């Protein structure tokens, strides 16, 4: 069974930075899986924010493009999210998953951006 564990969240002021990490374990072919980061803002549904293909190509939602950078480390079965120039509207619980959300969701990591 696949397990996803997100980490790196916290409280940061507007304009600050955080780096999130997600470790995947289980019977998976991580290096061949397109991965994505999602987030669930308070009172809203989970939304897509960034993806990275097995070949390293990236795509971002316009709300984070230019501020966030997704990367992956296949040797560690990990996907990362560097978040810069954070805004209060980035406050959310952040999750990673395969692009098709095929794996069980992890607990996520809370990011809170104060104004």
C-alpha positions as semicolon CSV with decimal commas, in nm:
position;residue;x (nm);y (nm);z (nm)
1;X;0,000;0,000;0,000
2;X;0,125;0,345;-0,089
3;X;0,189;0,593;0,189
4;X;0,242;0,965;0,138
5;X;0,393;1,179;0,412
6;X;0,407;1,555;0,370
7;X;0,625;1,782;0,582
8;X;0,771;2,129;0,600
9;X;0,466;2,340;0,668
10;X;0,444;2,611;0,928
11;X;0,359;2,970;1,006
12;X;0,524;3,237;0,795
13;X;0,472;3,606;0,731
14;X;0,360;3,749;0,401
15;X;0,650;3,747;0,158
16;X;0,822;3,461;0,332
17;X;0,925;3,120;0,202
18;X;0,873;2,757;0,290
19;X;0,990;2,432;0,137
20;X;0,754;2,139;0,151
21;X;0,857;1,778;0,104
22;X;0,658;1,465;0,034
23;X;0,793;1,115;0,074
24;X;0,624;0,823;-0,096
25;X;0,664;0,463;0,012
26;X;0,516;0,131;-0,085
27;X;0,492;-0,073;-0,400
28;X;0,519;0,207;-0,652
29;X;0,717;0,299;-0,957
30;X;0,779;0,650;-0,834
31;X;1,023;0,749;-1,105
32;X;0,763;0,671;-1,371
33;X;0,478;0,850;-1,196
34;X;0,375;1,207;-1,269
35;X;0,337;1,379;-0,933
36;X;0,146;1,683;-0,815
37;X;0,091;1,912;-0,521
38;X;-0,258;2,009;-0,412
39;X;-0,393;2,228;-0,137
40;X;-0,714;2,270;0,059
41;X;-0,774;2,629;0,173
42;X;-0,995;2,679;0,480
43;X;-1,358;2,607;0,395
44;X;-1,281;2,517;0,034
45;X;-1,225;2,207;-0,175
46;X;-0,886;2,063;-0,250
47;X;-0,730;2,220;-0,558
48;X;-0,443;2,145;-0,790
49;X;-0,144;2,378;-0,779
50;X;0,155;2,213;-0,950
51;X;0,263;1,899;-1,128
52;X;0,587;1,741;-1,248
53;X;0,611;1,464;-1,501
54;X;0,838;1,164;-1,477
55;X;1,062;1,346;-1,721
56;X;1,078;1,661;-1,514
57;X;0,839;1,885;-1,704
58;X;0,639;2,115;-1,481
59;X;0,302;2,287;-1,489
60;X;0,158;2,535;-1,243
61;X;-0,177;2,682;-1,161
62;X;-0,174;3,052;-1,239
63;X;-0,226;3,134;-0,872
64;X;0,124;3,009;-0,788
65;X;0,313;3,037;-1,116
66;X;0,634;3,232;-1,074
67;X;0,632;3,191;-0,696
68;X;0,630;2,814;-0,641
69;X;0,870;2,554;-0,782
70;X;0,802;2,183;-0,788
71;X;1,088;1,935;-0,806
72;X;1,146;1,566;-0,751
73;X;1,415;1,336;-0,619
74;X;1,353;0,991;-0,760
75;X;1,633;0,838;-0,554
76;X;1,439;0,931;-0,243
77;X;1,088;0,883;-0,384
78;X;1,026;1,244;-0,295
79;X;0,862;1,548;-0,446
80;X;0,926;1,898;-0,315
81;X;0,758;2,235;-0,336
82;X;0,958;2,553;-0,288
83;X;0,719;2,835;-0,204
84;X;0,838;3,194;-0,224
85;X;0,662;3,529;-0,191
86;X;0,389;3,369;0,013
87;X;0,055;3,542;0,047
88;X;-0,226;3,502;0,302
89;X;-0,436;3,333;0,033
90;X;-0,176;3,054;0,020
91;X;-0,292;2,946;0,365
92;X;-0,406;2,585;0,330
93;X;-0,327;2,224;0,403
94;X;-0,090;2,103;0,134
95;X;-0,090;1,750;-0,007
96;X;0,103;1,558;-0,268
97;X;-0,024;1,270;-0,479
98;X;0,010;1,116;-0,817
99;X;-0,138;1,338;-1,086
100;X;-0,449;1,122;-1,110
101;X;-0,478;1,118;-0,729
102;X;-0,466;0,741;-0,747
103;X;-0,298;0,690;-0,412
104;X;-0,443;0,730;-0,064
105;X;-0,409;1,086;0,057
106;X;-0,162;1,163;0,330
107;X;-0,237;1,386;0,626
108;X;-0,099;1,692;0,454
109;X;0,104;1,973;0,604
110;X;-0,045;2,301;0,725
111;X;0,082;2,626;0,580
112;X;-0,033;2,947;0,742
113;X;0,066;3,285;0,601
114;X;0,004;3,581;0,827
115;X;-0,064;3,928;0,692
